[in-house]
């Protein structure tokens, strides 16, 4: 169940009702996931730098939009990190982020080449749309799952921003002068980007956020272990309507009809996959 509040863009950390924080309503498993999310969001400058190289010959407005998107993602990291520090005074956001950034550095971030790893600018925008579909649904799920007032507000604000980012990237995708990609190629790009969610980014963020620097020597990073730990909490947050909306948004980015038998089938299939990955622990039917 959602709270029905509509959040507009252009907000700041000062707009959050921090005084409503209720420590008694903090869920430890959800807190662990929020800590990890704060690091991933705050790492946006690397993505902005990469995409700015790919689009450096594009319209100035696109580069401006990318920079603004990056600043909003940084704000997401800051607001999530601040809440996490309130919920767990032992958590040091900047320390955790420093360790995460030092250990997670994809090759295409470091490479100064302007060639897209997706093969085209359209491919990049499809990948970004997929990510924003995932994040908007994820923060919507957090908003609906938590009873802590401040986190509910923050998740609602971030979810709204991520949906606006999705629309921005969808518009940028459709504005590209490149030839349109065939549907199979779009679906392939979307699928491969989803598969990348199992790479080191989320698992390592979960590790850095939830293993204190003092515990690192006796608790080394294990990708498989921390990927499972992240999924155990994050995946279990989703409800059926979150999954349905996610699939419809991805379908639209791939040039398919959002409301069709194919998207309904994909939504049902993804729902069952998530139930299996979550072990039916928390997932409901709403």
Buried (B, 14 or more C-beta within 10 A) or exposed (E): EEEEEEBEEEBEEEEBEBEEBEEEBBBEBBBBBBBBBBBBBBBBBBBBEBBBBBBEEBEEEBBEBBBBBBEBBBBBBBBBBBBBBBBBEEBBBEEBBBBBBEEBEBEBBEEEEEEBBBEBBBBBBBBBBBBBBBBBBBBBBBBBBBEBBBBBBBBBBBBBBBBBBBEBBBEBBEBBEEEEBEEEBBBBBBEEBBEBBBEBBBBBBBBBBBBBEEEEEEEEBEEEBBBEBBBBBBBBBBBBBBBBBBBBBBBBBBBBEBEEEEBEEBBBEBBEEBBEBBEEEBBEEE
